[in-house]
Amino acid sequence: MAATAGQSRSRFAEHFRTVMGMPPLTYVTDWRMRQAARRLLISGSRLASIAELAGYRSEASFSKAFQKWAGCTPARFRRERGMASDESI
């Protein structure tokens, strides 16, 4: 992203944090997890497929990252929030 913006990585990270209120990697992780959460709720896709779409090579690494982000496993999230509206994510 820094190269695309024509900035050094440190300058880009500083500017990004100022504008967005968080570091670039935190923002990207949050965005990926929100997309995965949405897929968990609105699709019947297998966890492996959702993990791959979110950019993870294994279900285990995705599940660990998702649990850190959401505070629960993907399966529990799907089970407990399955009737939630799309805007709540």
N, CA, C and O atoms as a MOPAC input file, in Angstrom:
PM7 MOZYME 1SCF
protein

 N      0.82100 1    -1.18300 1     0.00000 1
 C      0.00000 1     0.00000 1     0.00000 1
 C      0.87200 1     1.25600 1     0.00000 1
 O      0.54700 1     2.25000 1    -0.64900 1
 N      1.98300 1     1.19700 1     0.73700 1
 C      2.84800 1     2.36900 1     0.81300 1
 C      3.40800 1     2.71400 1    -0.56300 1
 O      3.44900 1     3.88600 1    -0.93900 1
 N      3.83900 1     1.70600 1    -1.31200 1
 C      4.38500 1     1.95300 1    -2.64900 1
 C      3.33200 1     2.55800 1    -3.56800 1
 O      3.62700 1     3.46800 1    -4.34300 1
 N      2.11700 1     2.05700 1    -3.48300 1
 C      1.01700 1     2.58600 1    -4.29000 1
 C      0.76000 1     4.05100 1    -3.93700 1
 O      0.44400 1     4.86100 1    -4.80900 1
 N      0.89600 1     4.38000 1    -2.66500 1
 C      0.68600 1     5.75800 1    -2.21300 1
 C      1.91400 1     6.63600 1    -2.46300 1
 O      1.86500 1     7.84900 1    -2.25900 1
 N      3.01300 1     6.02300 1    -2.90500 1
 C      4.23100 1     6.78500 1    -3.17600 1
 C      4.89800 1     7.28700 1    -1.91100 1
 O      5.49200 1     8.36500 1    -1.90700 1
 N      4.80600 1     6.51100 1    -0.83000 1
 C      5.38300 1     6.90800 1     0.44600 1
 C      6.24500 1     5.78500 1     0.99600 1
 O      6.14100 1     4.63700 1     0.56500 1
 N      7.09800 1     6.13000 1     1.95200 1
 C      7.83800 1     5.09400 1     2.66500 1
 C      6.83800 1     4.33900 1     3.54000 1
 O      5.75200 1     4.83800 1     3.83300 1
 N      7.21700 1     3.14200 1     3.94600 1
 C      6.31400 1     2.35500 1     4.78700 1
 C      6.02400 1     3.06100 1     6.10400 1
 O      4.88600 1     3.06700 1     6.57300 1
 N      7.04500 1     3.64900 1     6.69600 1
 C      6.83000 1     4.30500 1     7.98700 1
 C      5.95800 1     5.55000 1     7.83800 1
 O      5.09200 1     5.79600 1     8.67800 1
 N      6.16800 1     6.32800 1     6.79800 1
 C      5.34200 1     7.52100 1     6.56600 1
 C      3.89400 1     7.11500 1     6.27400 1
 O      2.95200 1     7.72300 1     6.78200 1
 N      3.73700 1     6.08800 1     5.45500 1
 C      2.39300 1     5.61900 1     5.13800 1
 C      1.68100 1     5.14400 1     6.40100 1
 O      0.52700 1     5.50300 1     6.63500 1
 N      2.36300 1     4.33700 1     7.21500 1
 C      1.76100 1     3.82100 1     8.44600 1
 C      1.36200 1     4.95900 1     9.37800 1
 O      0.29400 1     4.92500 1     9.98900 1
 N      2.22500 1     5.96900 1     9.48300 1
 C      1.92700 1     7.12600 1    10.32900 1
 C      0.70100 1     7.88200 1     9.81500 1
 O     -0.19200 1     8.22800 1    10.58800 1
 N      0.66600 1     8.13400 1     8.51800 1
 C     -0.45900 1     8.84900 1     7.92100 1
 C     -1.74700 1     8.02100 1     8.04600 1
 O     -2.80100 1     8.55400 1     8.39400 1
 N     -1.65400 1     6.74000 1     7.76400 1
 C     -2.81500 1     5.85800 1     7.85400 1
 C     -3.38500 1     5.87800 1     9.26500 1
 O     -4.59600 1     5.99900 1     9.45100 1
 N     -2.51500 1     5.75900 1    10.25100 1
 C     -2.95700 1     5.75300 1    11.65100 1
 C     -3.64300 1     7.07500 1    12.01000 1
 O     -4.64600 1     7.08100 1    12.72400 1
 N     -3.11300 1     8.16900 1    11.52400 1
 C     -3.70200 1     9.48200 1    11.79300 1
 C     -5.10300 1     9.58500 1    11.19400 1
 O     -6.03300 1    10.06800 1    11.84100 1
 N     -5.24100 1     9.13000 1     9.96500 1
 C     -6.52000 1     9.24100 1     9.26200 1
 C     -7.52900 1     8.20300 1     9.74700 1
 O     -8.69000 1     8.53400 1     9.98800 1
 N     -7.09800 1     6.96300 1     9.89100 1
 C     -8.01600 1     5.87100 1    10.19600 1
 C     -8.11400 1     5.52800 1    11.69000 1
 O     -9.04600 1     4.84000 1    12.10400 1
 N     -7.17300 1     5.99500 1    12.48500 1
 C     -7.21000 1     5.72100 1    13.91600 1
 C     -6.66400 1     4.36400 1    14.31000 1
 O     -6.81700 1     3.93700 1    15.45500 1
 N     -6.02700 1     3.68100 1    13.36600 1
 C     -5.43900 1     2.37700 1    13.63300 1
 C     -4.36500 1     2.08900 1    12.59600 1
 O     -4.38400 1     2.67200 1    11.51200 1
 N     -3.42700 1     1.20100 1    12.90900 1
 C     -2.39200 1     0.84100 1    11.93900 1
 C     -2.98600 1     0.09800 1    10.73500 1
 O     -4.05900 1    -0.49600 1    10.84300 1
 N     -2.29800 1     0.12900 1     9.60000 1
 C     -2.81300 1    -0.52700 1     8.39500 1
 C     -3.14000 1    -2.01300 1     8.58300 1
 O     -4.18800 1    -2.47200 1     8.12900 1
 N     -2.26400 1    -2.76300 1     9.24100 1
 C     -2.52800 1    -4.19600 1     9.41100 1
 C     -3.74000 1    -4.45800 1    10.29300 1
 O     -4.48200 1    -5.41100 1    10.05900 1
 N     -3.94400 1    -3.63300 1    11.29200 1
 C     -5.13500 1    -3.77400 1    12.12800 1
 C     -6.38900 1    -3.53700 1    11.29900 1
 O     -7.37100 1    -4.27000 1    11.41600 1
 N     -6.34600 1    -2.51000 1    10.46300 1
 C     -7.48600 1    -2.20300 1     9.59200 1
 C     -7.75800 1    -3.36200 1     8.63100 1
 O     -8.90600 1    -3.77800 1     8.47300 1
 N     -6.72200 1    -3.87800 1     7.99600 1
 C     -6.89300 1    -4.96200 1     7.02700 1
 C     -7.43300 1    -6.21400 1     7.71100 1
 O     -8.32600 1    -6.87600 1     7.18300 1
 N     -6.89600 1    -6.53700 1     8.87900 1
 C     -7.38800 1    -7.70600 1     9.61700 1
 C     -8.85000 1    -7.52900 1     9.98200 1
 O     -9.64400 1    -8.45700 1     9.82900 1
 N     -9.21300 1    -6.35600 1    10.46000 1
 C    -10.60600 1    -6.09300 1    10.82300 1
 C    -11.51400 1    -6.22400 1     9.60100 1
 O    -12.58900 1    -6.81800 1     9.68700 1
 N    -11.09200 1    -5.68100 1     8.48600 1
 C    -11.88700 1    -5.75600 1     7.25800 1
 C    -12.07900 1    -7.21200 1     6.82900 1
 O    -13.18700 1    -7.62400 1     6.48300 1
 N    -10.98200 1    -7.99300 1     6.85300 1
 C    -11.06700 1    -9.40200 1     6.47300 1
 C    -12.00000 1   -10.17500 1     7.39600 1
 O    -12.79000 1   -10.99700 1     6.93100 1
 N    -11.91600 1    -9.92000 1     8.70000 1
 C    -12.76200 1   -10.62300 1     9.65900 1
 C    -14.22900 1   -10.21900 1     9.49900 1
 O    -15.11500 1   -11.06300 1     9.63200 1
 N    -14.49400 1    -8.94800 1     9.21500 1
 C    -15.87600 1    -8.52500 1     8.97500 1
 C    -16.45900 1    -9.21900 1     7.74400 1
 O    -17.61900 1    -9.63100 1     7.74600 1
 N    -15.65300 1    -9.34300 1     6.70400 1
 C    -16.11200 1   -10.05000 1     5.50700 1
 C    -16.38400 1   -11.52100 1     5.83200 1
 O    -17.39500 1   -12.07800 1     5.40500 1
 N    -15.48200 1   -12.14100 1     6.58400 1
 C    -15.66200 1   -13.54200 1     6.97000 1
 C    -16.89800 1   -13.70300 1     7.85200 1
 O    -17.66400 1   -14.65000 1     7.67300 1
 N    -17.09800 1   -12.79300 1     8.79700 1
 C    -18.26800 1   -12.85800 1     9.68300 1
 C    -19.54600 1   -12.76700 1     8.86300 1
 O    -20.50300 1   -13.50100 1     9.10700 1
 N    -19.55600 1   -11.88200 1     7.91000 1
 C    -20.73800 1   -11.73800 1     7.04200 1
 C    -21.01100 1   -13.04200 1     6.28900 1
 O    -22.15600 1   -13.48200 1     6.18200 1
 N    -19.95000 1   -13.64600 1     5.77500 1
 C    -20.12000 1   -14.92300 1     5.05500 1
 C    -20.61100 1   -16.02600 1     6.00100 1
 O    -21.42700 1   -16.86200 1     5.61200 1
 N    -20.11500 1   -16.02500 1     7.23100 1
 C    -20.57700 1   -17.02300 1     8.19200 1
 C    -22.08000 1   -16.91200 1     8.42600 1
 O    -22.76700 1   -17.91900 1     8.59500 1
 N    -22.57900 1   -15.69000 1     8.43300 1
 C    -23.98700 1   -15.47200 1     8.74500 1
 C    -24.91900 1   -15.63200 1     7.55200 1
 O    -26.05700 1   -16.07400 1     7.71300 1
 N    -24.45800 1   -15.28200 1     6.36900 1
 C    -25.38300 1   -15.27000 1     5.23100 1
 C    -25.18400 1   -16.41600 1     4.24800 1
 O    -25.94500 1   -16.55000 1     3.29000 1
 N    -24.17100 1   -17.23700 1     4.47500 1
 C    -23.96100 1   -18.34700 1     3.54600 1
 C    -23.84800 1   -19.64700 1     4.31400 1
 O    -23.59000 1   -19.65800 1     5.51700 1
 N    -24.03800 1   -20.70400 1     3.62100 1
 C    -23.85900 1   -22.02200 1     4.20600 1
 C    -22.49600 1   -22.58800 1     3.86800 1
 O    -22.26700 1   -23.79100 1     3.99500 1
 N    -21.58500 1   -21.71900 1     3.43500 1
 C    -20.24900 1   -22.16200 1     3.02500 1
 C    -19.51000 1   -22.82600 1     4.17300 1
 O    -19.67300 1   -22.47100 1     5.34100 1
 N    -18.70000 1   -23.79100 1     3.80700 1
 C    -17.87700 1   -24.47900 1     4.79500 1
 C    -16.82200 1   -23.52300 1     5.33300 1
 O    -16.40700 1   -22.58700 1     4.64900 1
 N    -16.40100 1   -23.76800 1     6.55100 1
 C    -15.41200 1   -22.92400 1     7.20000 1
 C    -14.11700 1   -22.84900 1     6.38400 1
 O    -13.49800 1   -21.78800 1     6.30500 1
 N    -13.71300 1   -23.94600 1     5.78900 1
 C    -12.48400 1   -23.95300 1     4.98500 1
 C    -12.58600 1   -22.96900 1     3.82300 1
 O    -11.61600 1   -22.28000 1     3.50500 1
 N    -13.74000 1   -22.90200 1     3.19600 1
 C    -13.94200 1   -21.97300 1     2.08200 1
 C    -13.90400 1   -20.52700 1     2.55900 1
 O    -13.30400 1   -19.67100 1     1.90900 1
 N    -14.53500 1   -20.25900 1     3.67600 1
 C    -14.55000 1   -18.90400 1     4.23300 1
 C    -13.13500 1   -18.49800 1     4.64500 1
 O    -12.71600 1   -17.36400 1     4.41300 1
 N    -12.40700 1   -19.42400 1     5.25400 1
 C    -11.02400 1   -19.15000 1     5.65200 1
 C    -10.17700 1   -18.80100 1     4.43500 1
 O     -9.39900 1   -17.84800 1     4.46800 1
 N    -10.32600 1   -19.56500 1     3.37600 1
 C     -9.55600 1   -19.31400 1     2.15100 1
 C     -9.91900 1   -17.95800 1     1.54300 1
 O     -9.03300 1   -17.21000 1     1.13000 1
 N    -11.19600 1   -17.64100 1     1.48600 1
 C    -11.62600 1   -16.34700 1     0.95500 1
 C    -11.10100 1   -15.18100 1     1.79500 1
 O    -10.87700 1   -14.08700 1     1.27700 1
 N    -10.91000 1   -15.41900 1     3.08300 1
 C    -10.38900 1   -14.38400 1     3.97100 1
 C     -8.86500 1   -14.29500 1     3.91300 1
 O     -8.26100 1   -13.43500 1     4.55400 1
 N     -8.24800 1   -15.19400 1     3.13600 1
 C     -6.80000 1   -15.13600 1     2.95900 1
 C     -5.99700 1   -16.02200 1     3.88500 1
 O     -4.78700 1   -15.83800 1     4.01600 1
 N     -6.64100 1   -16.97500 1     4.52800 1
 C     -5.94600 1   -17.88400 1     5.44100 1
 C     -5.72500 1   -19.22100 1     4.75600 1
 O     -6.57500 1   -19.68600 1     3.99600 1
 N     -4.58900 1   -19.83300 1     5.02600 1
 C     -4.24200 1   -21.10600 1     4.38900 1
 C     -4.82400 1   -22.31800 1     5.09400 1
 O     -4.89700 1   -23.40500 1     4.52100 1
 N     -5.24100 1   -22.12600 1     6.34500 1
 C     -5.81300 1   -23.25300 1     7.07700 1
 C     -6.98800 1   -22.79700 1     7.92400 1
 O     -7.08400 1   -21.63600 1     8.32300 1
 N     -7.87100 1   -23.73900 1     8.18300 1
 C     -9.00100 1   -23.45700 1     9.07600 1
 C     -8.50500 1   -23.09100 1    10.46900 1
 O     -9.05500 1   -22.21000 1    11.12900 1
 N     -7.45800 1   -23.78200 1    10.90200 1
 C     -6.94200 1   -23.55300 1    12.25400 1
 C     -6.42800 1   -22.12500 1    12.42900 1
 O     -6.73600 1   -21.47400 1    13.42700 1
 N     -5.65100 1   -21.63800 1    11.47000 1
 C     -5.12900 1   -20.27300 1    11.60200 1
 C     -6.25600 1   -19.24800 1    11.50000 1
 O     -6.24700 1   -18.23800 1    12.20400 1
 N     -7.22000 1   -19.50800 1    10.62700 1
 C     -8.37000 1   -18.61100 1    10.52200 1
 C     -9.17300 1   -18.62100 1    11.82200 1
 O     -9.53800 1   -17.56300 1    12.33500 1
 N     -9.44700 1   -19.80500 1    12.35000 1
 C    -10.23600 1   -19.91800 1    13.58200 1
 C     -9.57100 1   -19.19000 1    14.73500 1
 O    -10.24000 1   -18.52100 1    15.52200 1
 N     -8.25400 1   -19.32000 1    14.83600 1
 C     -7.51800 1   -18.64300 1    15.90400 1
 C     -7.62100 1   -17.13000 1    15.74600 1
 O     -7.87400 1   -16.42300 1    16.72200 1
 N     -7.42900 1   -16.62800 1    14.53200 1
 C     -7.53000 1   -15.18100 1    14.28800 1
 C     -8.95200 1   -14.68600 1    14.49300 1
 O     -9.16500 1   -13.60900 1    15.04900 1
 N     -9.92100 1   -15.46400 1    14.04800 1
 C    -11.32400 1   -15.06300 1    14.20100 1
 C    -11.70300 1   -15.00800 1    15.67300 1
 O    -12.37900 1   -14.07700 1    16.11200 1
 N    -11.26400 1   -16.00700 1    16.43400 1
 C    -11.58900 1   -16.03000 1    17.87200 1
 C    -10.96800 1   -14.82800 1    18.57900 1
 O    -11.58900 1   -14.23900 1    19.46300 1
 N     -9.76400 1   -14.46900 1    18.19700 1
 C     -9.12400 1   -13.28900 1    18.78800 1
 C     -9.91900 1   -12.02800 1    18.43600 1
 O    -10.08300 1   -11.14400 1    19.27600 1
 N    -10.40800 1   -11.94500 1    17.21100 1
 C    -11.15800 1   -10.77600 1    16.74600 1
 C    -12.56900 1   -10.70900 1    17.33400 1
 O    -12.99700 1    -9.65500 1    17.80200 1
 N    -13.29200 1   -11.83700 1    17.30900 1
 C    -14.70800 1   -11.85000 1    17.69500 1
 C    -14.95800 1   -12.27000 1    19.14000 1
 O    -16.03700 1   -12.02900 1    19.68100 1
 N    -13.97300 1   -12.89200 1    19.75900 1
 C    -14.17000 1   -13.36600 1    21.12500 1
 C    -14.84500 1   -14.71800 1    21.21200 1
 O    -15.16700 1   -15.18500 1    22.30400 1
 N    -15.06300 1   -15.35100 1    20.07100 1
 C    -15.63500 1   -16.70000 1    20.04000 1
 C    -15.21700 1   -17.38400 1    18.74400 1
 O    -14.73700 1   -16.73600 1    17.81400 1
 N    -15.40300 1   -18.68100 1    18.69600 1
 C    -15.04500 1   -19.42800 1    17.49400 1
 C    -15.99500 1   -19.08400 1    16.34600 1
 O    -17.10400 1   -18.60400 1    16.58000 1
 N    -15.56200 1   -19.32800 1    15.10800 1
 C    -16.45500 1   -19.09700 1    13.97700 1
 C    -17.75400 1   -19.90200 1    14.07700 1
 O    -18.82500 1   -19.39600 1    13.74400 1
 N    -17.65900 1   -21.14900 1    14.53200 1
 C    -18.86100 1   -21.98600 1    14.65800 1
 C    -19.83300 1   -21.39500 1    15.67900 1
 O    -21.03900 1   -21.34500 1    15.43400 1
 N    -19.32000 1   -20.95700 1    16.80200 1
 C    -20.18500 1   -20.35400 1    17.82300 1
 C    -20.78500 1   -19.03600 1    17.30900 1
 O    -21.96200 1   -18.75400 1    17.53300 1
 N    -19.97100 1   -18.24600 1    16.62900 1
 C    -20.45100 1   -16.99200 1    16.05300 1
 C    -21.61100 1   -17.26100 1    15.10400 1
 O    -22.64300 1   -16.59200 1    15.16900 1
 N    -21.43800 1   -18.23900 1    14.22700 1
 C    -22.49200 1   -18.58400 1    13.26300 1
 C    -23.74100 1   -19.07000 1    13.98200 1
 O    -24.85200 1   -18.66500 1    13.64200 1
 N    -23.56700 1   -19.92500 1    14.95900 1
 C    -24.68900 1   -20.49400 1    15.68800 1
 C    -25.45600 1   -19.43200 1    16.48700 1
 O    -26.68700 1   -19.40100 1    16.46400 1
 N    -24.72600 1   -18.56900 1    17.18900 1
 C    -25.37100 1   -17.59700 1    18.07200 1
 C    -25.84900 1   -16.33600 1    17.36700 1
 O    -26.76900 1   -15.67600 1    17.84900 1
 N    -25.24700 1   -15.99200 1    16.24400 1
 C    -25.60400 1   -14.74700 1    15.57400 1
 C    -26.23400 1   -14.99100 1    14.21700 1
 O    -26.42000 1   -14.05400 1    13.44100 1
 N    -26.55600 1   -16.21000 1    13.93200 1
 C    -27.09700 1   -16.57300 1    12.62000 1
 C    -28.30500 1   -15.78500 1    12.18200 1
 O    -28.54800 1   -15.65900 1    10.98200 1
 N    -29.06900 1   -15.25200 1    13.10700 1
 C    -30.26300 1   -14.49700 1    12.74200 1
 C    -30.00800 1   -12.98900 1    12.78000 1
 O    -30.93400 1   -12.20300 1    12.57600 1
 N    -28.74700 1   -12.57000 1    13.04200 1
 C    -28.42200 1   -11.15000 1    13.13400 1
 C    -28.53400 1   -10.48900 1    11.75100 1
 O    -28.37400 1   -11.13900 1    10.71800 1
 N    -28.80600 1    -9.20800 1    11.76500 1
 C    -28.88800 1    -8.47500 1    10.49900 1
 C    -27.49100 1    -8.18300 1     9.97700 1
 O    -26.52300 1    -8.19700 1    10.73800 1
 N    -27.38600 1    -7.92000 1     8.69500 1
 C    -26.11800 1    -7.63500 1     8.04500 1
 C    -25.48300 1    -6.37100 1     8.60000 1
 O    -24.25600 1    -6.27000 1     8.60700 1
 N    -26.26200 1    -5.40600 1     9.06300 1
 C    -25.71800 1    -4.15300 1     9.55400 1
 C    -25.02200 1    -4.29500 1    10.90500 1
 O    -24.27100 1    -3.40400 1    11.30200 1
 N    -25.25200 1    -5.38300 1    11.61000 1
 C    -24.67800 1    -5.52100 1    12.94600 1
 C    -23.22300 1    -5.95400 1    12.91900 1
 O    -22.59700 1    -6.04800 1    13.97400 1
 N    -22.67900 1    -6.21500 1    11.76800 1
 C    -21.28700 1    -6.66700 1    11.66800 1
 C    -20.40100 1    -5.49900 1    11.33700 1
 O    -19.18800 1    -5.66100 1    11.20700 1

